[in-house]
Structures are given as structure tokens and as C-alpha cells.
């Protein structure tokens, strides 16, 4: 089960050092608290979720910067031509211990495509291979349908498109085993052209 998804624009080097990363899209998944529990204060819950997203965004930014500082990444990676593959894009996994910001241990998987990073916050026992495949598929769909690499594009202006993608590829936070026919049909609906 996926607890949350975070899409961020990575900060770049500037004259004053590292510019901050910017969260473009964040979604939480999960079940509401049981009926007997007292309702949570909406303002406090919103603040807690913002803190959780901020911690994940900082950790993903750090992981991406570390990956880029390794010797194998001296030249920038070209944008993948096949939206399914994304095999050469930086990918990683890390865990956050129980406590702040999440009450229990979580596993975070992330992928970086140029100046964008996408992360899934998963339960610790989650299938990491399926998480990686889901992440690569989501990255391809987000880049194409939200036109995130266009300079004028802004994911914040496309919440309905983002919600539609997540509803199909990550319904209620459940990762799906997708067969090739389903993926091809979805690509046709979204206008994604695949290389052969």
C-alpha cells in the first residue's frame, strides 16, 4: 500500500548555494480513522501532512544530489524516448524510522528525470519491484500528460489530470500489476507514442 506520492521540482545550484526544491504535487492515500475515534482537527492534520511531505521532499532531494555527485553521473542523462523504459534514470530507496514525521517506519522509493523527482511513500513490507515499476510508469505518464518538461507547464495547474492518472495507476494507493495490453490502451487514450 502506498501512503503518499510526492512530485517535486529539484532545486538547482545558484549563487547563494542550493535553491530549495518545490513540491509540485502531493497526494495521501489511506483509510479514514475508525468511526469510534474522535475526529482530527483539520488544521492540525493539514499541518502534520505538510510536515510529512516536507521531510520526504528534503530526503529525496538529498538522495538525488548524492546520486548526481557519483562518478557515473558526470554527464547529464538524455530524456528517455520510450515512456515505458526510463531504465537509465536515477532510482533509489530509503527508509524513514518510526516517529516524526510518520508514526511507523515507511519505505520511500524515488526516481529522478532531469530536474524532476517522483517519490512513493510505501508501507515497509511493500513489494519494491512493483513499487519501482509503478514509479517508472507514473513518471512517464506525468511527464507526458502534464507536459512537465515544457517551460510554461505547471503541475499545480493540472490537478484534475494528476488525479485522473493516480485514479487509474494507483487507485486508493494500491499498486497494480498491469499487463501490456492495458498499458498500451491507456497510452493510446493519453496520446503517448511508444518507440519500438
N, C-alpha and C positions, 0 to 999 in steps of 0.2 A: 504494500500500500504506500502510495506517495502522500506525504503530509503537505508538501508545498512545492511550488515551482517559482523560480526567480529568473528573470531575463534582465541582464544588465549591460549597459554600455561601459566598457572598461575605460578608466581614466588614462590619459597619456602623459608623457613627460613634458613638463613645462618649465619656464624659467624659475618658478618657485618650488620646483620638485614635482612630485606625483600629484596630478589633478585627481579629485575624487571620482570614483565610479558612480554611475547614475542608474538607479533601478528603473527600468522601462515598464516592466510588467511583473506582478506578483500575485499568485493565487494560492489559497489554502484549501485543502481538501480534508474531509473527515466527517464523522458523525456528530450531530449535536449532542450536548450533555443529556443524561437521562432525565426523564420528566420530574423525578423527585428532587433533583438538585436545584438549589436556588439560582435564578438567572444571573448571569455575569453582568457586571457593569459594562455597557457598550464602550464607553470612553476608555476604561481600563483595558478591556480586551483588545481594542484597536491599538493602543499604545504597546501592549505586550507583543502583538503580531508585528508591528513596525520594528520593534527591537529585535525580534527573531530574524526578520528579513535583513536588517542591517548587519547582524552578526554573520549570516550566511554570505551576504554580498562582500563583506570585508575578507572573509576566509577564501572565497572563490577568487577574488582579485589577487590576493597574496599567492594562491596556488598558480594562477595564470602567469603572474610576474616571475615566479620561481621557474616555471616551465620555460618561459621565454629566455631566461638567463642561462639556460643549459647550453653547452656547445653545439648540440644537434640542431638548435633553432636559430642559427646565426642568420639565415636568410628567411625572409617572410614567406609564409606558405601561400600558394595561389588559392583562389576561391575554387572549391570543388565544382566540376562540371556536371557531375551526376548527383542529384539531390539525395539519393539513397545512400551513397557511399560515405562521404565525409570521413573516410578511413584515416587520412593523414592529419586530421585536425587534432589539436591537443585535447586530451581527455584525462580525467583523474577522479579519484575517490578519496574522501577523508571522512573521519567520524567526529562528531561533537559529543563530548561526555554528558552524562546526566547533570541536570542543574540548569543554570541560565545558559541559553535562553529557552531550551526545551526541557520539560520535566524529566524526560527519559533520553537515553542515548539514541542518536539518529545517525544515519549514513547519508552523506551528500555526494552525489555524482555530478560532474560538471563537464562541459565541453566548451571550447573556445573556437569561434570562427571570426577571424580577423579581429576587430575591436569589440566584438560582442561575446558574451558568455551566457550560457544557459545552465541552470542547476536544478536538480531534483532532490528534495529532502525526503528520504525514504526511511521506513522502519528498518532496524538493524538486521533483521533476518531476510530482507528482500533479496530477490534474485538479481545479482549485479549485472549479469549478462543481459537479461531482459531490460534492466534499467539503462544500460548503455545503448542498446538498440532503440529503445523508446526515445532517449535523449537525442540520438543522431537523427531519428525520424522527425522529432519535434523541431530540431534546429533547421532542417531542410524546409519544413512547412512554414515555420515562422519567417525565415528569410524570403521565401517566395511570396507567400500570401500577404505579408505585411510590408513587403519591399523595404526591409530594414537596412539594406546597403545603399539605398537611394539617399542622397544628402538631405532631401526635403522630407523624407519619411519620418514618422514619429509613431512608435507603437502605442504611445499614450492616447493617440487619436483614433485607434482602431480597436477599442475594447470588444466590440461585437465579433470582429474577425478572430481575435485571440480566444474569446470564449467558445466560438464555434469549433476552432481547432482542438481545443482542450476537451470539449464535449465528445468529439469523435475519437481522438487518440488517447485520451486519459480520462475516461468517464468516471466521475466521483473519485478520482485518484487511483483508479485501478489500471495497472499496465496490462496491455492486451498483446497476445501472440497474434500477429497479423500475417495472413498469408499473402502471397504475391499478387493474387487476383484482386483482393480488397485494396491493397496499396495502389495498384495501377488504376483501379476505378476511382479512388479518391484523388489521385494525381490528375486524372482527366477532369474531374469536377472542379479542381482548383486551378487548372490550366498549367500544371507543372509538366515541362517536357523533360523526358529522361533520355540520357545518351545511351547508345547501345555498345 
